[in-house]
């Protein structure tokens, strides 16, 4: 069996993948264009990829290909009709990053809620040296307990965030973007009610026809001026120019983002204009990427290959 990794750098170079060698011949490429993939997959039985577009253009010469493994949950980059026509199976991985993304959600929140950038700068700029009192009160913050946390998308990650938020004393409400999700542990509300009631709004939903552009000017105008907005779902769920306007005009207090409409960040992204880290923090799509989550992900991929070939 020949296993070809098309963009192995997208899962990091610090993860041990040596156990794949026991499954057959393994070839790893750091990145691949569709044109390069066309040549690189021609003798492959299995391909492992993250972001490469899989269609006739990229695997049209892969006569031996039997299985496509995506090192992610989303499969928008797969031409499933073409794969079905060729009789090629595909697998993705869900649930591997729940703890990691939930943890990062709270990292973004506390950075903004407790004004961490301000207070760290205050000390690093040596303003605390010889201060008149041992506590500096200039930038107030509030307790999380008693706040209303609105969750958009109560899947595995959304539920984990809800459970943790509840431990902090939050009143948790949620909006189901599909309309099909019902969880008796938390109050389900419509989108407008979630926006108007929530002190914190976090997005954990997939990108689909129900969520694309969901957070636009109208949505931000319905939120509290003191609200903190967090998106660890998908970038295009947010109209980024509308978020910039909402932050600049004080429609909401702050935002924490781990995802953007174009990744890596585009030079044209309007969020570049906001340099105030007390108002906006952006991390480069790392919420899923703890060492444990990435290790778990690749172990699942190897088990999928074993199961498919009966190894």
Beta strands, then each sheet from edge to edge (+ up, - down):
strand 1: 2-5
strand 2: 25-28
strand 3: 46-49
strand 4: 67-70
strand 5: 89-91
strand 6: 148-152
strand 7: 171-175
strand 8: 187-188
strand 9: 200-203
strand 10: 228-231
strand 11: 254-257
strand 12: 280-282
sheet 1: 2+ 1+ 3+ 4+ 5+
sheet 2: 8+ 7+ 6+ 9+ 10+ 11+ 12+
end
